[in-house]
Amino acid sequence: MEQPVRTFSVMQYMTSIRNKLADTPAVWVHGVITRLMDKGKVVYISIADFEEGNVKPIATVDLTCFAGQFAALRAKTENAATPFTIKEQLKVCFQIKADVYIPSGKLQAKILDIDPVYTLGELALTRMAILKRLASEGLLEKNKQTELAQMPLRVGLITGESTAAYKDFTTRLSVSMFRFTVVPAYAKMQGNDTESSIIAALETLRKDEDIDVVCIVRGGGAKTDLNYFDSEALCRAVANYPIPVFTGIGHEIDKSLLDEVAYLSCITPTDCAKRLVERAQESWTDLIEAARGIASSARDMLTDSRQQLGMAATRLQQNVTSRIQEEKTKFVRMFTSLERDTRYMLREETARLDRNTEGLRQGTRKIIDLADSQFKLIELRVKNADPETALAKGYTLTLDGNGKFVRNASQLKPGDTLTTKFRDGTIESTVR
């Protein structure tokens, strides 16, 4: 007869496994935090391993930590030489003890401790890698090469709404002698939304083409908040911004990567505003000095011009006096010459008039005699051309029936009547 198979209840089985795991020593395990959920009494965390270039984890372990223990771990990281906050996407090294949660049968190790040095080393490497990429692409100096207005009076301000940083910044500007205009774009200045909200604020201010400078400020607080300003995306947004960006993050000792790429890094919001006032004051002083220089140069030029004008007036007066004297002398010469020439021309014209008068008197008679001779010659020619003169010489004139002269026999035909004129009469005849 077969022996009955021994069986266990689920509770017995899971309890046995938990007892076995209790003998497993605590170990240090590192990975990237992919989940962090605070449920009040218990904090649930998952860490995972990733292959390079792949966002899908290749191994994941779920961890738990009681709220009191997690508070102790957080205090440990925030009081480190370089403080940081335990958050998602952070690479950490936890000391864990294997355990199983019997109600769900799920492996769920407990967190016992954290190694801040490991995370700080990873953060430093990450920060160094980002800094190296930014430097290789020339982004550390790009925003510094933009041109800052001589009088940056229209200021874009990125900060938390109704914060001390906003008040400190605007108060410092308002008490200055210059009339600054502040255009605020509010953003989250700590926590996971820091990167996206500041980038969104930068894009909002970019639409205002009259803004001279953008200032990103926040007051003092936990040093762990500085890590949010090491965002590579945020650094690239500031480096590529078309106008100067000032930072006044409120940490006097540590410098974030955002400070490295900004046009100017200031230690506090008040210091940031102070730098703007100083820039405006320097430009105003330069303007006053330039105005004074212009006024001084103008006075010197006016004095020189007056002296030159006085000398020019003296030379002009001398030249005019000399010219008048020359013109007077020339006028006297011209008058004398004109008087002499006029007398000569009058004498010449008088003589010519006398000659013309005598010539007219003698010439008229000659003209009349010449005209009489010409008239008599014409009269003789007319008389010689008169038909009566021809008839007197024994010539005759023959006319046809129409009273026209007959010059050729071919003009006539038999039967035509002819009239022949003689000096002493006429006869008629008929052609046969």
SULMOMO-V359438 format. One record per backbone hydrogen bond with DSSP energy under -1.0 kcal/mol. NH is the residue of the N-H (numbers start at 1). CO is the residue of the C=O. If there is no record, write none. Layout:
BEGIN
NH:CO / NH:CO
END
This chain:
BEGIN
13:9 / 14:10 / 15:11 / 16:12 / 17:13 / 18:14 / 19:15 / 20:16 / 21:17 / 22:18 / 23:20 / 24:21 / 27:96 / 29:94 / 31:92 / 32:48 / 33:90 / 34:46 / 35:46 / 37:44 / 39:42 / 41:39 / 43:65 / 44:37 / 45:63 / 46:35 / 47:61 / 48:32 / 49:59 / 54:51 / 58:49 / 61:47 / 63:45 / 64:109 / 65:43 / 67:41 / 70:66 / 71:67 / 72:68 / 73:69 / 74:70 / 75:71 / 76:72 / 77:73 / 78:74 / 79:75 / 84:77 / 89:33 / 90:87 / 92:31 / 94:29 / 95:113 / 96:27 / 97:110 / 101:106 / 105:101 / 106:101 / 108:99 / 109:62 / 110:97 / 111:64 / 112:95 / 113:95 / 115:93 / 119:115 / 120:116 / 121:117 / 122:118 / 123:119 / 124:120 / 125:121 / 126:122 / 127:123 / 128:124 / 129:125 / 130:126 / 131:127 / 132:128 / 133:129 / 134:130 / 135:131 / 136:132 / 137:133 / 138:135 / 139:134 / 145:141 / 146:143 / 153:151 / 155:181 / 156:213 / 157:183 / 158:215 / 167:163 / 168:164 / 169:165 / 170:166 / 171:167 / 172:168 / 173:169 / 174:170 / 175:171 / 176:173 / 180:178 / 181:153 / 183:155 / 185:157 / 187:159 / 194:191 / 197:193 / 198:194 / 199:195 / 200:196 / 201:197 / 202:198 / 203:199 / 204:200 / 205:201 / 206:202 / 208:205 / 211:208 / 212:154 / 213:154 / 214:244 / 215:156 / 216:246 / 217:158 / 218:248 / 225:222 / 226:223 / 227:224 / 228:225 / 229:226 / 230:227 / 235:231 / 236:232 / 237:233 / 238:234 / 239:235 / 240:236 / 241:238 / 246:214 / 247:264 / 248:216 / 258:229 / 260:256 / 261:257 / 262:258 / 263:245 / 264:245 / 266:247 / 272:268 / 273:269 / 274:270 / 275:271 / 276:272 / 277:273 / 278:274 / 279:275 / 280:276 / 281:277 / 282:278 / 283:279 / 284:280 / 285:281 / 286:282 / 287:283 / 288:284 / 289:285 / 290:286 / 291:287 / 292:288 / 293:289 / 294:290 / 295:291 / 296:292 / 297:293 / 298:294 / 299:295 / 300:296 / 301:297 / 302:298 / 303:299 / 304:300 / 305:301 / 306:302 / 307:303 / 308:304 / 309:305 / 310:306 / 311:307 / 312:308 / 313:309 / 314:310 / 315:311 / 316:312 / 317:313 / 318:314 / 319:315 / 320:316 / 321:317 / 322:318 / 323:319 / 324:320 / 325:321 / 326:322 / 327:323 / 328:324 / 329:325 / 330:326 / 331:327 / 332:328 / 333:329 / 334:330 / 335:331 / 336:332 / 337:333 / 338:334 / 339:335 / 340:336 / 341:337 / 342:338 / 343:339 / 344:340 / 345:341 / 346:342 / 347:343 / 348:344 / 349:345 / 350:346 / 351:347 / 352:348 / 353:349 / 354:350 / 355:351 / 356:352 / 357:353 / 358:354 / 359:355 / 360:356 / 361:357 / 362:358 / 363:359 / 364:360 / 366:362 / 367:363 / 368:364 / 369:365 / 370:366 / 371:367 / 372:368 / 373:369 / 374:370 / 375:371 / 376:372 / 377:373 / 378:374 / 379:375 / 380:376 / 381:377 / 382:378 / 383:379 / 384:380 / 385:381 / 390:386 / 391:387 / 392:388 / 393:389 / 394:391 / 395:390 / 397:421 / 399:419 / 400:404 / 403:400 / 406:398 / 411:408 / 412:409 / 415:431 / 416:413 / 418:429 / 419:399 / 420:427 / 421:397 / 422:425 / 427:420 / 429:418 / 431:416
END
